[in-house]
Structure formats: structure tokens, C-alpha cells
């Protein structure tokens, strides 16, 4: 065999080898393509079944809730006018929900804070059919499971995960007129919200003492039409939220008859158990260092504060400034005759509430100071013996009879 023949044989072998490799590669690609197509088809089928299950679940759940309506009762949102309900919700959020609640942990938003454009945009992502005419009364957002519960001026909406397929959800939409009861139950580590006796929504155990308690009491007030929120009620609610230890610590800096009407944790620190509070008479901020070794207490009576102001929290770092804006943080500055105190990293909502309370109670203190002092004279004490002598003289003079004298004498002797 010549040299050229050897080259031809080698070329043919190389060509065959390359063709075989190409055929194998094509076969692998075809197999992979078929596998991907099979996976896509299986995924589409699973999604189709999940959508069908969600639609069926939605209908079943809605039917159960509607059938559980108590036709002998008015709808829970029909007991009171919607105007009264909206007004009460705003007061409830500011006075009872906001104090001693961590805004970073809480998943509950109520009027007036549901008027925020961002909140409405988030709701619209889950409930595309929510019209502009419906005002959001409250929103409960469970980020852990991506479930949501929203009540508007017209409907109750819910987005619930399928038990066996939690990446898929079914929706609930119930007219408020069909809801005669909202119930709350705790079973082990599960906090349940029921609608017309049917399980509607579950809240994580870590929110048991915040969102669950806040919503439970809110609906109790609606059912009783109890729309008056007293200072004593606010103080009691804060006490229940923060516990005996923190409440007793706070009371050390208050007078006997003072009540706490606002409380916030973690001032100037994410981890510290420092706090600020507003009472019926003063503003108090307590900074406790590690293990409570040192304490720095700042107290200002409302009448001694010249003014309060809020401003967006800024920093020399652009990144920090942008982060503060994203988290809606701001600075609260307290101006007094002797010093100015700046409190940083409060949320805008918290800072504005503190300013609102200060303005209210400073005005009340001024009005109280303007009231005239009324001095009441003590009633003159009647001396029975002196009166008896006068009666005797009247009898001797013939002004009163013996019988009248005896009667009056008996009355006076009884007072001795």
C-alpha cells in the first residue's frame, strides 16, 4: 500500500469517527430536547390540573362561606354605617394597632395607611378585578406563604395556597353583606380566622400577639358598635402587648395617674430593647445599654416642649440615604428651651403619630391652664346645742308650741 493510500484510509477513518461523534451528539441533543418537551408537557399538565383544582377549591370555599351566613343577623359590616366603620378603623389603627407593634414584623395595614399608593398597587397584583371605587379597609399580608386577606368597602378578598401544591393559589371574593361573623381561634401553633364559621386564613404563630390580637379585637368592637377608644383602653392594650416587665419599667418614670398612650421599641437600634413612649402628660425616651448596666432617660412634659418636627433621615452615604427612603425612615426632632433631641430611624408613621399626640396633649394642657380656679367655701357646720338654745327661746317667747319644740328638740339631739 502506497503512502497516498494510507492517507486516504486515515482520512476516511477520521471522517467516520467525526460522523459517529456528530451522530451521537445529535442523538443526545434530540433526547435532551424530547426530555425537555416531556418535562414542559408534564409541567403544563400539572399547572392545568392545579388551576382546575384552584377553581374548584375557590367555588367550594365560597359556597361554604355563603351557606354559613346567619340569615337572622345583619352582615357584620352592615351593623354600622360604612362611614362610621371607616372612621373607627382609622382611629383603631393609630391608637391600638400602631403602639407597641413592630412595623418590620407586622403584616397588618389598616386605614388610614392603606390609602398609600404602594399598598393599593400590591393589592391589585393579587386581585386584578379590584375597582378604583373600592376603598381598602385593611390588608393582611402573609409573606411566608404569599397569602393575602383584604377587606374593602364592598368585598372580602383572599388569596390562599393549595395545601398539596402551595405554589398555586385560589381566590375568594365574598360580598360584605353576606358575612355575618368573623371568628378567631388558636389551635396549637396555628392562629385561624374564620368567615361565617368556615376556615378562611391562617396567621403564623410569631404574629399571635400582634396582628392576630389586633384583628380579633377590631371585629369584636365592630360587632358591638363600640367605637369609643379611651385612654384607659389604650394603656391596657399596650400593657398586654409589651408584657408586665416592660410595662412596670415604663411606670417607673410616670406619676400615679398617668397612662401610656403610645409606645415604640428599638429606638436608634435594631436589636436593643430601648423604647420611647408618650403618656397623657409627657414624652419619655429610655436608652438602655447592654444588660441594663447604664440607663439614659430623657423626659419632657408636653408644656415644656417648644415644638416637634419630622424630616427624612439623611446620611453622608448615598446608599444609606436611599435605604432610609425605601424603608420610609425619618428623623424626629424635639425642641425645648434648653436642648434639642433628635431621634433617628423612626418610621414616618411612628414619628408622625408622636407629633400628633404631642400637639393634642399640649393643646389640652393649655386649655386646662386657662380654666379659672374655682374655690368652694365649706358649708357652715350647724351646732345642735346652739340650735337647741334658740328653740328654747322661741318656745319661751310663744313663737312655737310645746309640741313643735319637742319635735325639733328630738331632731337636734339625734345629731349629737
NORTAHU-V875751 format. One record per backbone hydrogen bond with DSSP energy under -1.0 kcal/mol. NH is the residue of the N-H (numbers start at 1). CO is the residue of the C=O. E is the energy in kcal/mol with one decimal. If there is no record, write none. Layout:
nh/co/e
NH/CO/E
NH/CO/E
This chain:
nh/co/e
6/2/-1.8
7/3/-1.8
8/4/-2.3
9/5/-2.4
10/6/-2.3
11/7/-2.4
12/8/-2.4
13/9/-2.6
14/10/-2.3
15/11/-2.6
16/12/-2.9
17/13/-2.8
18/14/-2.7
19/15/-2.7
20/16/-2.7
21/17/-2.5
22/18/-2.7
23/19/-2.9
24/20/-2.5
25/21/-2.7
26/22/-2.8
27/23/-2.4
28/24/-2.5
29/25/-2.6
30/26/-3.0
31/27/-2.5
32/28/-2.9
33/29/-2.7
34/30/-2.6
35/31/-2.5
36/32/-2.7
37/33/-2.6
38/34/-2.6
39/35/-2.7
40/36/-3.0
41/37/-2.6
42/38/-2.6
43/39/-2.9
44/40/-3.0
45/41/-2.3
46/42/-2.7
47/43/-2.9
48/44/-2.5
49/45/-2.6
50/46/-2.4
51/47/-2.7
52/48/-2.3
53/49/-2.7
54/50/-2.8
55/51/-2.6
56/52/-2.5
57/53/-3.0
58/54/-2.7
59/55/-2.1
60/56/-2.5
61/57/-2.9
62/58/-2.5
63/59/-2.5
64/60/-2.3
65/61/-2.3
66/62/-2.7
67/63/-2.5
68/64/-1.1
69/66/-1.2
73/70/-2.0
76/179/-3.3
78/75/-2.4
85/81/-2.2
86/82/-2.7
87/83/-2.2
88/84/-2.5
89/85/-2.4
90/86/-1.8
91/87/-1.7
92/88/-3.0
93/89/-2.5
94/90/-1.9
95/91/-2.8
96/92/-2.4
97/92/-1.9
98/93/-2.7
100/263/-3.7
101/98/-1.5
106/102/-3.3
109/139/-2.6
111/137/-1.9
113/110/-1.9
115/112/-1.2
116/113/-1.0
120/116/-2.0
121/117/-2.3
122/118/-2.2
123/119/-2.1
124/120/-2.5
125/121/-1.3
126/123/-1.0
127/123/-2.6
130/127/-1.8
134/131/-1.4
137/151/-2.7
138/151/-1.6
139/109/-2.9
140/149/-3.2
141/107/-2.5
142/147/-2.7
143/141/-1.0
146/142/-1.3
147/142/-1.6
148/159/-1.5
149/140/-2.4
150/157/-2.9
151/138/-2.1
152/155/-2.9
153/135/-1.3
156/174/-2.7
157/150/-3.6
158/172/-1.9
159/148/-2.6
160/170/-2.7
162/168/-2.7
168/165/-2.4
170/160/-2.8
172/158/-2.5
174/156/-2.5
176/154/-2.3
178/175/-1.9
179/176/-1.8
183/194/-2.4
185/192/-2.2
187/190/-3.0
190/187/-2.1
191/203/-1.3
192/185/-3.7
193/201/-3.0
194/183/-2.9
195/198/-3.0
196/181/-2.6
198/195/-2.0
200/193/-2.9
201/193/-1.9
203/191/-2.8
207/204/-1.8
208/205/-2.0
210/207/-1.3
212/207/-1.8
214/210/-2.9
215/211/-2.5
216/212/-2.3
217/213/-2.2
218/214/-1.7
219/215/-2.2
220/216/-1.6
221/217/-2.2
222/218/-1.9
223/219/-2.4
224/220/-1.6
226/221/-2.2
227/225/-1.1
234/230/-2.0
235/231/-2.4
236/232/-2.2
237/233/-2.4
238/234/-2.5
239/235/-2.3
240/236/-2.2
241/237/-1.7
242/238/-2.6
243/239/-1.9
247/243/-2.0
248/244/-2.9
249/245/-1.8
250/246/-2.3
251/247/-2.1
253/250/-1.6
254/251/-1.6
258/255/-1.6
261/278/-2.8
262/278/-1.5
264/276/-2.5
266/274/-2.0
269/266/-1.4
275/286/-1.7
276/264/-2.0
277/284/-2.8
278/262/-1.9
279/282/-3.1
280/259/-1.3
283/300/-3.0
284/277/-2.8
285/298/-2.8
286/275/-2.9
287/296/-2.3
289/294/-2.0
292/289/-2.5
293/290/-1.5
296/287/-2.0
298/285/-2.9
300/283/-2.6
302/281/-1.9
304/301/-1.9
305/302/-1.1
306/335/-2.3
307/335/-1.5
309/333/-2.1
311/331/-1.9
313/329/-1.2
321/317/-2.3
322/318/-2.5
323/319/-2.1
324/320/-2.7
325/321/-2.0
326/322/-2.3
327/323/-2.4
329/324/-2.9
330/346/-3.1
331/311/-3.7
332/343/-2.7
333/309/-2.8
334/341/-3.2
335/307/-2.9
336/339/-1.9
341/334/-2.5
343/332/-3.3
346/330/-1.4
348/328/-2.5
351/347/-2.7
352/348/-2.6
353/349/-1.7
354/350/-2.0
355/351/-2.1
356/352/-2.2
357/353/-2.4
358/354/-2.5
359/355/-2.5
360/356/-2.0
361/357/-2.6
362/358/-2.2
363/359/-1.7
364/360/-2.1
365/361/-2.0
366/362/-2.2
367/363/-2.4
368/364/-2.3
369/365/-2.0
370/366/-1.4
387/383/-2.2
388/384/-2.2
389/385/-1.9
390/386/-1.7
391/387/-2.2
392/388/-2.2
393/389/-1.9
394/390/-2.0
395/391/-2.5
396/392/-2.5
397/393/-1.8
398/395/-1.3
399/394/-2.5
405/401/-2.3
406/402/-2.2
407/403/-2.0
408/404/-2.3
409/405/-2.7
410/406/-2.1
411/407/-1.7
412/408/-2.4
413/409/-2.6
414/410/-1.5
